Amino acid sequence: MEAVLGINYHKNGTIKPSSECQLVKYADDFIIFARCKEDCLKAKAKLTPWLAERGLKLSEAKTHIHHMDDGFDFLGFNIKHYKDKRKKTGKTCHTKPSKESIKAFKQQIVIEWKKMLGVPTKRLIENINPKIKGWSNYFRIGVSSSIFSKLDHWMWQRQVIYAGRRHPKKSWRWKKEKYWGRIKCRNDNWIFMDKEHKHLYLWKLSWTPIKRHIMVKGSSSQDDPALKEYWRARQAKNCKYIVKLRSILWRKQQGICNVCKDNIDNGESIDIHHSTPRKLGGGDQLENLVMLHTNCHRQTHSKAGQQIQDVSKLLEPYAG
């Protein structure tokens, strides 16, 4: 059946060029881009009966029409046109972390700092680091450098408050010696760390390298079966991990789970699997480690999984 919006096909299977609007979707969230407000209203009028046939309807409270000069929020990003004299149009489109995303991140981190006030510094760092790395890794595809630097300064202020509340009677010099120092490869004297375990330090958002999203060529779509190899090759180059071990394993596996053969980044949680179990002498060498979806990992360690060598036979063949 031909879709009203999105990828439309001719009877011979070739893609029809879109004219009035373009649709971008993620799960059940989507945006429709059009040239003018009238085209947006036409798209909404077409979409309403198409959704109704499937028992769905647009949420009026969440459906809005915005001009790109005013910007809008989508999936945590703010997307907006900014003036740019270097461009022929005089404008450029920037995606930045939205104000709501920054506010929510700060609220989450403040809760963690307060909750960890009475625990060892080691546990505090181990608890906050994944949240910092996860947030900065998600937003590193946008224009985020300035925001990362500002959040690092805000994080430093939280560190000062934390140290002051834990040791209200100690001098500033004593607190500096206890909590801040340097690590290799970083020209920075103000890295918050647990000096009893010097490999444990608080990650700074500005250490996360900005990596721009690579635009899709032409009208290429994941819905087009003829472009399966293009998307697989594109995915194999697009590693999202900043943790070195996972980044290496991701590239080694080309972003594919070794059990289900699906995209490793399909939204499921991920585990590190030892091909040769530790109890049988397997170590933490790279050649013995594999990234698997948590469910695939569980299947691998099940009784059935331990009885066969080819763990990919545990699940139904991947149809992608």
PASEBA-1860 file (N, C-alpha, C; in nm, 3 decimals):
! residues 320
1> MEAVLGIN> 0.086/-0.120/0.000/0.000/0.000/0.000/0.089/0.125/0.000 ~ 0.056/0.220/-0.082/0.135/0.342/-0.091/0.107/0.433/0.027 ~ 0.212/0.480/0.090/0.195/0.569/0.206/0.162/0.710/0.159 ~ 0.081/0.780/0.236/0.048/0.918/0.203/0.170/1.007/0.221 ~ 0.247/0.980/0.331/0.367/1.058/0.359/0.485/0.965/0.371 ~ 0.605/1.016/0.345/0.724/0.933/0.358/0.768/0.883/0.221 ~ 0.813/0.758/0.212/0.861/0.702/0.086/0.742/0.654/0.004 ~ 0.727/0.709/-0.115/0.622/0.667/-0.207/0.685/0.599/-0.327
9> YHKNGTIK> 0.619/0.493/-0.378/0.675/0.414/-0.487/0.585/0.417/-0.611 ~ 0.647/0.414/-0.729/0.574/0.389/-0.852/0.536/0.241/-0.857 ~ 0.449/0.204/-0.953/0.406/0.064/-0.964/0.523/-0.029/-0.997 ~ 0.625/0.024/-1.066/0.741/-0.059/-1.100/0.843/-0.069/-0.986 ~ 0.813/-0.007/-0.871/0.899/-0.019/-0.754/0.998/0.093/-0.736 ~ 1.009/0.185/-0.833/1.101/0.298/-0.816/1.038/0.403/-0.726 ~ 1.126/0.481/-0.663/1.078/0.579/-0.565/1.030/0.706/-0.634 ~ 0.915/0.756/-0.589/0.863/0.883/-0.639/0.934/0.998/-0.567
17> PSSECQLV> 0.976/1.100/-0.638/1.037/1.216/-0.570/0.932/1.292/-0.491 ~ 0.965/1.326/-0.367/0.871/1.401/-0.284/0.866/1.546/-0.332 ~ 0.750/1.608/-0.322/0.737/1.745/-0.371/0.693/1.841/-0.262 ~ 0.581/1.811/-0.197/0.526/1.906/-0.101/0.594/1.902/0.034 ~ 0.633/1.785/0.082/0.685/1.776/0.217/0.778/1.657/0.233 ~ 0.851/1.656/0.344/0.940/1.546/0.380/0.907/1.504/0.523 ~ 0.914/1.374/0.548/0.884/1.322/0.680/1.009/1.261/0.743 ~ 1.032/1.294/0.870/1.140/1.236/0.949/1.077/1.175/1.072
25> KYADDFII> 1.106/1.046/1.098/1.041/0.981/1.212/1.142/0.903/1.295 ~ 1.108/0.888/1.422/1.182/0.803/1.513/1.081/0.742/1.609 ~ 1.066/0.608/1.603/0.963/0.538/1.682/0.827/0.601/1.651 ~ 0.756/0.653/1.751/0.625/0.711/1.726/0.629/0.864/1.722 ~ 0.748/0.921/1.715/0.763/1.067/1.700/0.805/1.098/1.557 ~ 0.750/1.203/1.502/0.790/1.240/1.366/0.771/1.389/1.342 ~ 0.841/1.437/1.240/0.830/1.577/1.195/0.799/1.575/1.047 ~ 0.720/1.670/1.003/0.696/1.690/0.860/0.750/1.829/0.823
33> FARCKEDC> 0.845/1.830/0.730/0.901/1.956/0.682/0.831/1.995/0.553 ~ 0.792/2.121/0.542/0.724/2.171/0.422/0.773/2.311/0.391 ~ 0.737/2.360/0.270/0.787/2.489/0.226/0.711/2.606/0.287 ~ 0.587/2.583/0.324/0.506/2.692/0.380/0.401/2.635/0.473 ~ 0.332/2.722/0.542/0.231/2.679/0.640/0.116/2.607/0.571 ~ 0.080/2.652/0.452/-0.031/2.589/0.379/0.001/2.443/0.348 ~ 0.127/2.414/0.309/0.166/2.276/0.282/0.164/2.191/0.410 ~ 0.197/2.251/0.522/0.190/2.180/0.650/0.046/2.142/0.682
41> LKAKAKLT> -0.046/2.233/0.659/-0.187/2.206/0.686/-0.241/2.097/0.592 ~ -0.194/2.098/0.465/-0.234/1.994/0.371/-0.185/1.857/0.418 ~ -0.059/1.855/0.464/-0.001/1.730/0.513/-0.079/1.677/0.633 ~ -0.115/1.766/0.722/-0.193/1.725/0.840/-0.329/1.670/0.798 ~ -0.391/1.736/0.699/-0.522/1.690/0.651/-0.512/1.552/0.587 ~ -0.402/1.522/0.517/-0.383/1.390/0.457/-0.351/1.284/0.562 ~ -0.274/1.325/0.662/-0.228/1.230/0.762/-0.340/1.185/0.856 ~ -0.433/1.274/0.887/-0.540/1.242/0.983/-0.622/1.120/0.942
49> PWLAERGL> -0.678/1.114/0.819/-0.755/0.993/0.781/-0.666/0.869/0.765 ~ -0.540/0.890/0.722/-0.448/0.775/0.708/-0.423/0.709/0.843 ~ -0.408/0.789/0.949/-0.389/0.735/1.083/-0.519/0.674/1.136 ~ -0.632/0.738/1.103/-0.761/0.690/1.152/-0.791/0.548/1.103 ~ -0.750/0.516/0.979/-0.770/0.380/0.925/-0.696/0.276/1.007 ~ -0.594/0.320/1.079/-0.512/0.229/1.158/-0.539/0.241/1.307 ~ -0.648/0.309/1.340/-0.688/0.323/1.479/-0.604/0.422/1.558 ~ -0.542/0.516/1.487/-0.456/0.615/1.553/-0.505/0.755/1.524
57> KLSEAKTH> -0.457/0.850/1.602/-0.491/0.989/1.575/-0.382/1.080/1.629 ~ -0.371/1.197/1.569/-0.273/1.294/1.614/-0.313/1.353/1.748 ~ -0.216/1.375/1.833/-0.241/1.445/1.959/-0.240/1.595/1.932 ~ -0.353/1.659/1.949/-0.362/1.803/1.923/-0.271/1.882/2.016 ~ -0.253/1.831/2.139/-0.169/1.902/2.236/-0.022/1.899/2.197 ~ 0.018/1.795/2.122/0.159/1.780/2.086/0.187/1.813/1.939 ~ 0.083/1.846/1.864/0.101/1.876/1.721/0.108/2.027/1.702 ~ 0.219/2.075/1.650/0.240/2.219/1.633/0.300/2.247/1.496
65> IHHMDDGF> 0.281/2.369/1.450/0.344/2.417/1.326/0.440/2.529/1.364 ~ 0.570/2.511/1.333/0.672/2.610/1.369/0.746/2.656/1.244 ~ 0.795/2.777/1.250/0.886/2.826/1.147/1.027/2.792/1.190 ~ 1.113/2.756/1.095/1.249/2.718/1.128/1.328/2.833/1.192 ~ 1.289/2.957/1.164/1.357/3.071/1.227/1.327/3.076/1.377 ~ 1.213/3.021/1.417/1.177/3.017/1.559/1.232/2.892/1.628 ~ 1.252/2.787/1.549/1.306/2.663/1.602/1.202/2.577/1.672 ~ 1.237/2.453/1.697/1.149/2.359/1.767/1.233/2.250/1.830
73> DFLGFNIK> 1.176/2.180/1.927/1.246/2.071/1.997/1.200/1.936/1.943 ~ 1.296/1.845/1.924/1.265/1.710/1.877/1.370/1.615/1.930 ~ 1.327/1.513/2.003/1.415/1.410/2.059/1.527/1.469/2.143 ~ 1.496/1.575/2.216/1.594/1.636/2.306/1.678/1.745/2.243 ~ 1.671/1.759/2.110/1.747/1.862/2.039/1.657/1.981/2.009 ~ 1.720/2.097/1.999/1.653/2.215/1.945/1.706/2.238/1.805 ~ 1.616/2.243/1.707/1.652/2.257/1.566/1.606/2.394/1.520 ~ 1.699/2.474/1.469/1.665/2.614/1.439/1.757/2.671/1.332
81> HYKDKRKK> 1.703/2.766/1.254/1.783/2.840/1.157/1.852/2.957/1.226 ~ 1.982/2.973/1.199/2.058/3.087/1.251/2.116/3.165/1.134 ~ 2.136/3.295/1.153/2.193/3.378/1.048/2.337/3.338/1.022 ~ 2.374/3.328/0.894/2.510/3.289/0.854/2.541/3.354/0.720 ~ 2.625/3.456/0.721/2.658/3.530/0.599/2.738/3.447/0.501 ~ 2.799/3.337/0.550/2.880/3.253/0.461/2.794/3.168/0.368 ~ 2.667/3.152/0.402/2.576/3.070/0.321/2.502/3.156/0.219 ~ 2.472/3.098/0.104/2.399/3.172/0.001/2.262/3.215/0.049
89> TGKTCHTK> 2.200/3.129/0.130/2.066/3.161/0.181/2.071/3.260/0.297 ~ 2.191/3.281/0.352/2.204/3.370/0.467/2.167/3.302/0.598 ~ 2.142/3.171/0.593/2.101/3.098/0.713/2.170/2.962/0.716 ~ 2.182/2.907/0.836/2.230/2.770/0.853/2.150/2.703/0.963 ~ 2.132/2.574/0.952/2.052/2.499/1.049/2.143/2.436/1.153 ~ 2.117/2.464/1.280/2.194/2.406/1.389/2.103/2.319/1.477 ~ 2.157/2.207/1.520/2.088/2.125/1.619/2.169/2.130/1.748 ~ 2.105/2.174/1.855/2.170/2.188/1.984/2.087/2.117/2.091
97> PSKESIKA> 2.149/2.080/2.203/2.069/2.028/2.314/1.965/2.132/2.355 ~ 1.841/2.090/2.370/1.734/2.184/2.405/1.748/2.230/2.550 ~ 1.685/2.340/2.581/1.688/2.392/2.719/1.627/2.293/2.816 ~ 1.522/2.224/2.773/1.459/2.124/2.859/1.553/2.006/2.886 ~ 1.630/1.966/2.784/1.725/1.856/2.802/1.835/1.894/2.901 ~ 1.885/2.016/2.888/1.990/2.064/2.979/1.936/2.073/3.121 ~ 1.815/2.124/3.136/1.753/2.137/3.268/1.733/2.000/3.332 ~ 1.684/1.903/3.253/1.661/1.768/3.306/1.793/1.702/3.346
105> FKQQIVIE> 1.898/1.724/3.267/2.030/1.667/3.298/2.082/1.724/3.430 ~ 2.072/1.855/3.447/2.118/1.918/3.570/2.041/1.866/3.692 ~ 1.910/1.853/3.677/1.829/1.803/3.788/1.870/1.662/3.827 ~ 1.895/1.578/3.727/1.936/1.440/3.753/2.071/1.435/3.825 ~ 2.166/1.518/3.780/2.300/1.518/3.840/2.297/1.574/3.982 ~ 2.218/1.678/4.006/2.207/1.735/4.141/2.155/1.630/4.239 ~ 2.055/1.554/4.195/2.001/1.447/4.280/2.110/1.346/4.315 ~ 2.193/1.310/4.216/2.300/1.213/4.241/2.405/1.268/4.337
113> WKKMLGVP> 2.442/1.396/4.321/2.541/1.456/4.412/2.489/1.455/4.555 ~ 2.363/1.490/4.572/2.306/1.495/4.708/2.291/1.354/4.766 ~ 2.249/1.260/4.682/2.228/1.123/4.728/2.359/1.058/4.770 ~ 2.470/1.097/4.705/2.599/1.034/4.730/2.686/1.113/4.829 ~ 2.626/1.204/4.902/2.702/1.290/4.992/2.774/1.212/5.100 ~ 2.714/1.104/5.147/2.774/1.029/5.258/2.844/0.902/5.218 ~ 2.868/0.881/5.089/2.932/0.757/5.044/3.075/0.787/4.997 ~ 3.159/0.685/4.983/3.296/0.707/4.935/3.298/0.772/4.796
121> TKRLIENI> 3.401/0.850/4.772/3.415/0.920/4.643/3.416/0.822/4.526 ~ 3.473/0.704/4.548/3.479/0.602/4.444/3.339/0.568/4.392 ~ 3.245/0.546/4.483/3.108/0.512/4.443/3.039/0.629/4.376 ~ 3.068/0.750/4.423/3.009/0.870/4.362/3.050/0.879/4.216 ~ 3.178/0.866/4.186/3.229/0.877/4.049/3.174/0.766/3.962 ~ 3.173/0.643/4.014/3.121/0.529/3.938/2.973/0.545/3.906 ~ 2.900/0.617/3.991/2.757/0.635/3.970/2.726/0.748/3.873 ~ 2.804/0.855/3.876/2.775/0.974/3.794/2.836/0.963/3.654
129> NPKIKGWS> 2.952/0.901/3.642/3.022/0.895/3.513/2.936/0.840/3.399 ~ 2.865/0.727/3.417/2.783/0.676/3.306/2.677/0.774/3.259 ~ 2.623/0.853/3.352/2.520/0.952/3.316/2.581/1.066/3.236 ~ 2.700/1.110/3.275/2.768/1.217/3.201/2.806/1.169/3.061 ~ 2.867/1.050/3.053/2.911/0.998/2.924/2.792/0.969/2.832 ~ 2.686/0.914/2.889/2.568/0.884/2.808/2.505/1.009/2.750 ~ 2.492/1.113/2.833/2.429/1.238/2.787/2.515/1.307/2.682 ~ 2.645/1.318/2.707/2.734/1.387/2.612/2.748/1.306/2.483
137> NYFRIGVS> 2.746/1.175/2.494/2.757/1.091/2.374/2.633/1.107/2.286 ~ 2.516/1.121/2.347/2.392/1.138/2.271/2.393/1.272/2.196 ~ 2.441/1.377/2.260/2.432/1.511/2.201/2.558/1.553/2.125 ~ 2.656/1.464/2.109/2.779/1.504/2.043/2.763/1.524/1.893 ~ 2.651/1.482/1.835/2.632/1.501/1.691/2.586/1.643/1.658 ~ 2.550/1.720/1.761/2.500/1.855/1.738/2.606/1.961/1.764 ~ 2.562/2.086/1.764/2.651/2.199/1.793/2.654/2.213/1.945 ~ 2.738/2.133/2.009/2.729/2.116/2.154/2.855/2.156/2.231
145> SSIFSKLD> 2.962/2.195/2.163/3.088/2.224/2.231/3.073/2.330/2.339 ~ 3.008/2.440/2.305/2.991/2.549/2.400/2.907/2.505/2.520 ~ 2.800/2.431/2.494/2.714/2.383/2.601/2.789/2.284/2.690 ~ 2.870/2.197/2.630/2.950/2.102/2.709/3.044/2.178/2.803 ~ 3.109/2.284/2.753/3.203/2.361/2.835/3.130/2.430/2.951 ~ 3.013/2.485/2.923/2.935/2.550/3.029/2.890/2.450/3.135 ~ 2.853/2.332/3.091/2.810/2.228/3.186/2.930/2.178/3.268 ~ 3.049/2.175/3.209/3.169/2.138/3.285/3.193/2.239/3.398
153> HWMWQRQV> 3.175/2.367/3.367/3.193/2.470/3.470/3.086/2.453/3.579 ~ 2.963/2.427/3.537/2.856/2.403/3.634/2.887/2.280/3.719 ~ 2.943/2.176/3.657/2.980/2.054/3.729/3.090/2.083/3.831 ~ 3.184/2.169/3.794/3.290/2.206/3.887/3.231/2.276/4.010 ~ 3.131/2.360/3.990/3.066/2.425/4.103/2.998/2.322/4.195 ~ 2.939/2.218/4.135/2.878/2.111/4.215/2.985/2.037/4.296 ~ 3.104/2.020/4.237/3.213/1.953/4.307/3.257/2.035/4.428 ~ 3.264/2.166/4.411/3.304/2.254/4.522/3.201/2.246/4.634
161> IYAGRRHP> 3.073/2.247/4.598/2.967/2.236/4.699/2.976/2.103/4.772 ~ 3.000/1.997/4.697/3.012/1.862/4.755/3.127/1.857/4.856 ~ 3.245/1.907/4.814/3.361/1.906/4.903/3.336/1.991/5.028 ~ 3.268/2.105/5.011/3.240/2.193/5.124/3.145/2.130/5.224 ~ 3.047/2.056/5.174/2.950/1.993/5.264/3.010/1.872/5.335 ~ 3.099/1.802/5.269/3.162/1.685/5.332/3.267/1.726/5.436 ~ 3.335/1.837/5.411/3.444/1.878/5.499/3.431/2.029/5.530 ~ 3.328/2.067/5.604/3.303/2.211/5.628/3.413/2.280/5.708
169> KKSWRWKK> 3.493/2.205/5.782/3.593/2.267/5.868/3.734/2.263/5.808 ~ 3.747/2.201/5.691/3.878/2.192/5.627/3.905/2.314/5.539 ~ 4.033/2.344/5.523/4.071/2.458/5.438/4.053/2.426/5.292 ~ 4.050/2.532/5.209/4.036/2.512/5.065/4.156/2.434/5.007 ~ 4.277/2.464/5.056/4.396/2.394/5.008/4.387/2.244/5.037 ~ 4.339/2.209/5.156/4.325/2.067/5.192/4.225/1.998/5.099 ~ 4.112/2.065/5.072/4.009/2.006/4.984/4.062/1.992/4.841 ~ 4.139/2.090/4.797/4.196/2.082/4.661/4.290/1.963/4.650
177> EKYWGRIK> 4.375/1.945/4.750/4.469/1.833/4.747/4.396/1.699/4.753 ~ 4.284/1.693/4.819/4.212/1.566/4.836/4.132/1.527/4.712 ~ 4.070/1.624/4.645/3.973/1.591/4.541/4.014/1.623/4.398 ~ 4.109/1.714/4.377/4.142/1.754/4.240/4.288/1.725/4.208 ~ 4.313/1.690/4.082/4.449/1.660/4.039/4.458/1.649/3.889 ~ 4.564/1.585/3.840/4.589/1.568/3.697/4.590/1.421/3.660 ~ 4.564/1.393/3.534/4.580/1.259/3.480/4.661/1.269/3.352 ~ 4.711/1.157/3.305/4.789/1.156/3.182/4.702/1.199/3.063
185> CRNDNWIF> 4.765/1.265/2.968/4.701/1.304/2.841/4.599/1.416/2.857 ~ 4.588/1.475/2.975/4.496/1.588/2.995/4.570/1.702/3.060 ~ 4.575/1.815/2.992/4.642/1.933/3.046/4.543/2.010/3.134 ~ 4.515/1.952/3.249/4.410/2.005/3.335/4.444/1.971/3.481 ~ 4.452/2.073/3.566/4.482/2.052/3.708/4.357/2.032/3.792 ~ 4.240/2.044/3.730/4.115/2.043/3.808/4.026/1.926/3.768 ~ 4.083/1.807/3.777/4.006/1.686/3.749/3.965/1.624/3.881 ~ 3.836/1.612/3.901/3.782/1.556/4.025/3.808/1.405/4.026
193> MDKEHKHL> 3.870/1.355/4.134/3.909/1.214/4.135/3.911/1.157/4.276 ~ 3.919/1.025/4.279/3.941/0.953/4.403/4.090/0.919/4.405 ~ 4.169/0.988/4.486/4.314/0.974/4.480/4.363/0.842/4.538 ~ 4.275/0.769/4.606/4.312/0.635/4.649/4.305/0.537/4.531 ~ 4.223/0.572/4.433/4.212/0.492/4.310/4.230/0.590/4.194 ~ 4.353/0.619/4.156/4.381/0.729/4.063/4.324/0.708/3.924 ~ 4.286/0.584/3.893/4.224/0.561/3.763/4.077/0.602/3.764 ~ 4.026/0.639/3.881/3.886/0.681/3.893/3.878/0.833/3.898
201> YLWKLSWT> 3.822/0.892/3.795/3.807/1.037/3.791/3.676/1.070/3.720 ~ 3.627/1.189/3.745/3.499/1.232/3.688/3.519/1.279/3.544 ~ 3.442/1.222/3.454/3.451/1.256/3.311/3.400/1.398/3.287 ~ 3.468/1.471/3.200/3.422/1.605/3.161/3.352/1.597/3.027 ~ 3.241/1.667/3.014/3.164/1.661/2.891/3.244/1.708/2.771 ~ 3.331/1.807/2.792/3.409/1.862/2.680/3.513/1.764/2.628 ~ 3.537/1.654/2.699/3.628/1.550/2.649/3.561/1.464/2.542 ~ 3.430/1.471/2.535/3.358/1.394/2.434/3.373/1.463/2.299
209> PIKRHIMV> 3.436/1.400/2.202/3.458/1.466/2.073/3.327/1.486/1.996 ~ 3.313/1.602/1.935/3.196/1.628/1.852/3.210/1.549/1.722 ~ 3.108/1.476/1.686/3.110/1.396/1.564/2.981/1.422/1.487 ~ 2.991/1.497/1.381/2.872/1.538/1.305/2.801/1.418/1.242 ~ 2.671/1.427/1.239/2.590/1.325/1.171/2.613/1.336/1.020 ~ 2.638/1.224/0.955/2.660/1.221/0.810/2.525/1.219/0.740 ~ 2.502/1.317/0.655/2.374/1.326/0.585/2.354/1.208/0.491 ~ 2.231/1.164/0.480/2.196/1.054/0.390/2.200/1.104/0.246
217> KGSSSQDD> 2.253/1.022/0.156/2.264/1.062/0.016/2.129/1.062/-0.054 ~ 2.101/1.171/-0.123/1.980/1.180/-0.206/1.853/1.145/-0.131 ~ 1.773/1.056/-0.191/1.645/1.015/-0.132/1.656/0.876/-0.070 ~ 1.778/0.835/-0.032/1.799/0.701/0.025/1.716/0.684/0.152 ~ 1.656/0.567/0.166/1.571/0.538/0.282/1.595/0.396/0.329 ~ 1.586/0.375/0.460/1.599/0.241/0.515/1.483/0.152/0.474 ~ 1.375/0.213/0.425/1.259/0.136/0.379/1.278/0.081/0.238 ~ 1.385/0.125/0.170/1.410/0.082/0.032/1.494/-0.046/0.034
225> PALKEYWR> 1.438/-0.162/-0.004/1.514/-0.289/0.003/1.636/-0.291/-0.087 ~ 1.637/-0.211/-0.193/1.751/-0.211/-0.284/1.875/-0.146/-0.223 ~ 1.857/-0.073/-0.113/1.967/-0.001/-0.050/2.015/-0.068/0.079 ~ 1.983/-0.195/0.096/2.019/-0.265/0.220/2.170/-0.261/0.244 ~ 2.249/-0.282/0.139/2.394/-0.283/0.155/2.448/-0.144/0.186 ~ 2.386/-0.040/0.127/2.428/0.098/0.156/2.411/0.128/0.304 ~ 2.295/0.091/0.361/2.268/0.119/0.501/2.356/0.035/0.593 ~ 2.385/-0.088/0.552/2.471/-0.173/0.635/2.613/-0.115/0.639
233> ARQAKNCK> 2.664/-0.071/0.523/2.798/-0.011/0.517/2.802/0.121/0.594 ~ 2.695/0.198/0.584/2.688/0.326/0.656/2.689/0.302/0.807 ~ 2.611/0.202/0.850/2.604/0.170/0.992/2.739/0.122/1.045 ~ 2.812/0.048/0.960/2.941/-0.007/1.001/3.046/0.101/1.027 ~ 3.024/0.222/0.974/3.118/0.332/0.993/3.077/0.425/1.105 ~ 2.957/0.406/1.159/2.900/0.504/1.251/2.902/0.454/1.395 ~ 3.019/0.445/1.453/3.032/0.400/1.592/2.992/0.512/1.687 ~ 2.903/0.483/1.781/2.855/0.587/1.872/2.921/0.582/2.009
241> YIVKLRSI> 3.015/0.487/2.031/3.070/0.467/2.165/3.196/0.549/2.186 ~ 3.208/0.607/2.307/3.328/0.681/2.343/3.414/0.601/2.440 ~ 3.359/0.496/2.499/3.438/0.405/2.583/3.523/0.319/2.489 ~ 3.654/0.317/2.510/3.747/0.258/2.413/3.716/0.112/2.383 ~ 3.690/0.030/2.488/3.667/-0.113/2.467/3.547/-0.136/2.377 ~ 3.435/-0.071/2.407/3.314/-0.092/2.327/3.331/-0.038/2.187 ~ 3.405/0.072/2.174/3.430/0.128/2.041/3.508/0.029/1.954 ~ 3.610/-0.036/2.012/3.690/-0.133/1.937/3.606/-0.254/1.899
249> LWRKQQGI> 3.528/-0.305/1.996/3.445/-0.423/1.968/3.338/-0.391/1.864 ~ 3.282/-0.270/1.871/3.178/-0.229/1.776/3.234/-0.233/1.634 ~ 3.353/-0.179/1.615/3.413/-0.177/1.481/3.453/-0.318/1.437 ~ 3.498/-0.396/1.530/3.536/-0.534/1.499/3.415/-0.612/1.448 ~ 3.298/-0.586/1.507/3.175/-0.657/1.468/3.096/-0.581/1.363 ~ 3.145/-0.463/1.322/3.077/-0.378/1.223/2.935/-0.343/1.268 ~ 2.918/-0.325/1.399/2.790/-0.282/1.453/2.682/-0.388/1.453 ~ 2.720/-0.516/1.439/2.622/-0.625/1.430/2.636/-0.719/1.551
257> CNVCKDNI> 2.523/-0.759/1.610/2.523/-0.858/1.718/2.556/-0.995/1.659 ~ 2.649/-1.067/1.718/2.694/-1.195/1.662/2.591/-1.306/1.675 ~ 2.487/-1.287/1.757/2.386/-1.391/1.775/2.268/-1.371/1.681 ~ 2.202/-1.257/1.693/2.080/-1.235/1.613/2.108/-1.171/1.478 ~ 2.234/-1.123/1.459/2.275/-1.057/1.334/2.199/-0.927/1.307 ~ 2.139/-0.873/1.410/2.068/-0.745/1.399/2.165/-0.633/1.438 ~ 2.125/-0.509/1.409/2.201/-0.392/1.448/2.220/-0.391/1.600 ~ 2.343/-0.380/1.647/2.371/-0.383/1.791/2.309/-0.262/1.861
265> DNGESIDI> 2.288/-0.153/1.787/2.234/-0.030/1.845/2.085/-0.014/1.815 ~ 2.009/-0.123/1.829/1.866/-0.116/1.800/1.782/-0.074/1.919 ~ 1.845/-0.028/2.026/1.772/0.018/2.143/1.776/-0.077/2.261 ~ 1.817/-0.202/2.238/1.826/-0.299/2.347/1.953/-0.274/2.430 ~ 1.950/-0.320/2.556/2.069/-0.309/2.639/2.176/-0.405/2.587 ~ 2.302/-0.375/2.619/2.415/-0.447/2.561/2.506/-0.502/2.672 ~ 2.555/-0.624/2.654/2.649/-0.687/2.747/2.778/-0.721/2.674 ~ 2.886/-0.738/2.752/3.013/-0.788/2.699/3.021/-0.937/2.730
273> HHSTPRKL> 3.037/-1.019/2.629/3.038/-1.164/2.644/3.178/-1.220/2.624 ~ 3.217/-1.316/2.709/3.345/-1.387/2.694/3.321/-1.512/2.609 ~ 3.381/-1.518/2.491/3.362/-1.634/2.403/3.406/-1.762/2.472 ~ 3.522/-1.759/2.535/3.566/-1.869/2.621/3.544/-1.824/2.765 ~ 3.452/-1.888/2.838/3.419/-1.842/2.974/3.542/-1.834/3.065 ~ 3.535/-1.746/3.162/3.645/-1.729/3.256/3.674/-1.858/3.333 ~ 3.567/-1.930/3.366/3.587/-2.053/3.444/3.660/-2.161/3.363 ~ 3.666/-2.142/3.229/3.738/-2.236/3.144/3.872/-2.178/3.098
281> GGGDQLEN> 3.912/-2.071/3.162/4.043/-2.013/3.131/4.040/-1.894/3.039 ~ 3.920/-1.850/2.998/3.911/-1.734/2.909/3.945/-1.605/2.982 ~ 4.016/-1.516/2.914/4.057/-1.390/2.975/3.983/-1.271/2.915 ~ 4.034/-1.151/2.945/3.973/-1.028/2.896/4.042/-0.974/2.771 ~ 4.109/-1.063/2.697/4.173/-1.020/2.572/4.064/-0.984/2.470 ~ 4.097/-0.892/2.381/4.000/-0.845/2.282/3.944/-0.959/2.198 ~ 4.032/-1.054/2.162/3.986/-1.164/2.076/3.888/-1.256/2.147 ~ 3.875/-1.242/2.280/3.783/-1.327/2.356/3.656/-1.253/2.396
289> LVMLHTNC> 3.643/-1.127/2.355/3.528/-1.046/2.396/3.438/-1.014/2.276 ~ 3.308/-1.012/2.304/3.208/-0.983/2.200/3.097/-0.900/2.263 ~ 3.045/-0.803/2.188/2.928/-0.728/2.233/2.801/-0.798/2.186 ~ 2.709/-0.824/2.280/2.583/-0.890/2.246/2.468/-0.815/2.310 ~ 2.349/-0.824/2.250/2.229/-0.778/2.318/2.211/-0.860/2.445 ~ 2.154/-0.798/2.548/2.136/-0.868/2.676/2.057/-0.997/2.659 ~ 1.950/-0.994/2.580/1.869/-1.114/2.558/1.949/-1.222/2.484 ~ 2.030/-1.179/2.385/2.114/-1.275/2.313/2.220/-1.333/2.405
297> HRQTHSKA> 2.271/-1.249/2.495/2.371/-1.295/2.592/2.310/-1.400/2.685 ~ 2.187/-1.374/2.727/2.118/-1.468/2.815/2.094/-1.602/2.744 ~ 2.057/-1.593/2.616/2.036/-1.715/2.537/2.166/-1.794/2.524 ~ 2.277/-1.722/2.505/2.406/-1.787/2.487/2.445/-1.867/2.611 ~ 2.411/-1.813/2.730/2.448/-1.880/2.855/2.342/-1.980/2.902 ~ 2.232/-1.993/2.826/2.131/-2.092/2.862/2.184/-2.232/2.835 ~ 2.113/-2.332/2.882/2.156/-2.470/2.862/2.166/-2.503/2.713 ~ 2.068/-2.454/2.635/2.070/-2.479/2.491/2.190/-2.412/2.426
305> GQQIQDVS> 2.220/-2.293/2.471/2.331/-2.219/2.413/2.465/-2.282/2.442 ~ 2.479/-2.345/2.560/2.605/-2.407/2.596/2.628/-2.540/2.526 ~ 2.522/-2.594/2.465/2.533/-2.724/2.399/2.566/-2.714/2.251 ~ 2.561/-2.593/2.194/2.593/-2.577/2.052/2.704/-2.474/2.036 ~ 2.783/-2.488/1.932/2.895/-2.398/1.910/2.853/-2.272/1.837 ~ 2.761/-2.286/1.742/2.715/-2.171/1.663/2.596/-2.107/1.735 ~ 2.623/-2.001/1.815/2.516/-1.942/1.896/2.411/-1.874/1.810 ~ 2.442/-1.844/1.683/2.343/-1.779/1.597/2.224/-1.869/1.570
313> KLLEPYAG> 2.239/-2.000/1.594/2.130/-2.094/1.572/2.029/-2.093/1.686 ~ 2.059/-2.015/1.791/1.968/-2.008/1.905/1.838/-1.937/1.868 ~ 1.846/-1.841/1.777/1.731/-1.759/1.743/1.689/-1.784/1.599 ~ 1.571/-1.734/1.569/1.524/-1.742/1.431/1.616/-1.658/1.342 ~ 1.641/-1.701/1.218/1.728/-1.623/1.129/1.678/-1.481/1.114 ~ 1.772/-1.387/1.117/1.738/-1.246/1.101/1.699/-1.219/0.956 ~ 1.583/-1.156/0.938/1.529/-1.138/0.801/1.578/-1.010/0.735 ~ 1.655/-0.931/0.808/1.700/-0.804/0.751/1.801/-0.823/0.645
END
